[in-house]
Amino acid sequence: YIGESAPYYIYHFKNLDQKIKHFRPFSWSAFLFDGFYFLYRKMWLQALIVILITSVLSLPALLVTAVEMGAVEAAVLDSIGNIDLLMTIGSILSVAYKIFLGYWAIPQYRKTVVKNIRRIGQKTASVNEYYQMLVAKSGPVKAVLYIAVFMTAFYLFI
């Protein structure tokens, strides 16, 4: 069900199952790509929450960018107050949040995988049908990779 990365995740899932005290798997993909990671892994609700929190944390920087591009009047920044402090706090919180996501992603993915596999098992009547459903529903959403690359390229060349 996990797809091509099954050996990697099974290793981490087993260690989580054994509750190794000093073992905390870290997902660099979730750290670097936050919402895209969760979309790629078909974790729709988590992706929505991550994208919303990331958006809120980046609002001060977005506002400054909008003023610099002329899309928003500079008076808006004056009415907010110390925008530099808000940007600094937002940046610090963003980094802390990304570190949290790096540690949270793999255990959360394990929960999602287990829940989805159990749901598929309850919907199927035979072992053959069960395996066919697992294969049909398995793997990540590769289109998210293309969207992420496109959005990154678009952002870099604006």
Long-range contacts (C-beta under 8 A, 24 or more apart in sequence): 1-113, 1-116, 1-117, 1-120, 1-134, 1-137, 1-138, 2-113, 2-138, 2-139, 3-138, 3-139, 3-140, 4-139, 5-140, 9-106, 9-109, 9-110, 9-113, 12-106, 12-110, 13-106, 13-110, 13-113, 16-106, 16-107, 16-110, 24-103, 25-103, 25-106, 25-107, 26-102, 26-103, 26-106, 27-101, 27-102, 27-103, 27-105, 27-106, 28-102, 29-105, 30-101, 30-102, 30-104, 30-105, 30-106, 31-98, 31-99, 31-101, 31-102, 32-98, 33-148, 34-98, 34-101, 36-144, 36-147, 36-148, 37-101, 37-105, 38-105, 39-141, 39-144, 40-140, 40-141, 40-142, 40-144, 40-145, 41-109, 41-112, 41-140, 41-141, 42-112, 42-116, 42-140, 42-141, 43-108, 43-109, 43-112, 46-108, 46-112, 50-101, 53-97, 54-94, 54-97, 57-90, 57-93, 57-94, 57-97, 58-90, 58-94, 59-90, 60-86, 60-87, 60-89, 60-90, 61-87, 61-90, 61-91
